[in-house]
Amino acid sequence: MKRAGLAIVLLALAWAPASLADIPQLVMDRLAELPAERATPDQLNQAADNALSQWRAASPETAARLAEAAARSAHRAGRSAEALEAARAVLGTAGVDPSLEANARLILALETFATDTSTEAQLVQALEGSSGAHPVLRARAARALAIAHMRRDEQEAAIARWRQSEAAAADISNERTYDYEVALIGRAASHAYRGESREGAEAVETVLERMRNDMARLSPAREMTSGEQVYVNAVVWRSALSIHRAEVSRDWSYVGVGTATRDEAGRPLCRGDFRFRPRPHFPIGAVFGRWSGASVLRLATDAEGRVIHAESVAAVPPTPLFSRVTLDVAPEWRFIPDEDETPGVTCRLQAEGWLVNWRFESR
């Protein structure tokens, strides 16, 4: 039985990146954008403000240590200029602690590489000399290099860097981030490009298993959290990889992968199922069969079970084509309650903010 409310729908189809030259780079762009921080942007900015203030008011004896903390906080908040300023202050201090220097060099290399990919060698050098550096920085440096290899279709080298990112992220103990999960999703994508569907599927299954308890308490907010974004991207890659492995038993099936039972006010949601009619129509020229793809939609229903809100929240490949054809027909879909349910009396069809994961699959 499924529950009414806000649904995440996965729509999967075959696709061939060779037919659309920009798709591989779009995939890399989305991997680069996956959030690894559990903290909100406001929290990260507040931490950066505090660290920068402490550094600028520091005595000479504590300046290098506080400058490193400021550089790291500013980097994680996406404040490049301040991260570079503080990192350079650390490197300009004589006799600085080696771990602080390693962190500063990694931050400098990461920030520079983000705007100038010709500095890749400097990032490699900084990472190679970073055994004492903070694991978050090591994980993100390896991630940046993995994506660079993917952009050149050097998937074996990319997988090695993704594994390096996983290893560094596994050392993160006092700060919970999604670096480990993001690295696993990235490695799954590289395995997919190499036709290694089993290895890719194992990677994303690890992500889903690690996050299962967290995602059982999905936020009712309209705006998705970092964790929810990571989770739906793992789900969408699992969907794509399962089709590539010919694990789909028939055309256009859907499978629930998580459901809410009550609305945001705690009232029970009706049991039932969605009627996905009409189905999306994908242009025949976009369906080839060598690759798999998927789109994730978030849906909301009204008091009569009609879809009143639909948005795309994740896709493989991340091109508007595959989401648009679904968004075109989503308003005609409807949630049908079970015969023993009485909407408005025993349960509700309308619920704002609950996430219910669904999947369409195509061979």
Secondary structure, 3 states (H helix, E strand, C coil): CEECCCEEEEEEEEECHHHCCCHHHHHHHHHHHCCCECCCHHHHHHHHHHHHHHHHCCCCCCHHHHHHHHHHHHHHCCCHHHHHHHHHHHHCCCCCCHHHHHHHHHHHHHHHHHHCHHHHHHHHHHHHCCCCCCHHHHHHHHHHHHHHHHHCCCHHHHHHHHHHHHHHHHCCCCCCECHHHHHHHHHHHHHHHCCCHHHHHHHHHHHHHHHHHHHCCCCCCCCCCHHHHHHHHHHHHHHHHHHHCCCCCCCCEECCCECCCECCCCCEECEEEEECCCCCCCCHHHCCCCEEEEEEEEEEECCCCEEEEEEEEEEECCCHHHHHHHHHHHHHCEEEECCCCCECCCEECCCCCCCEEEEEECC
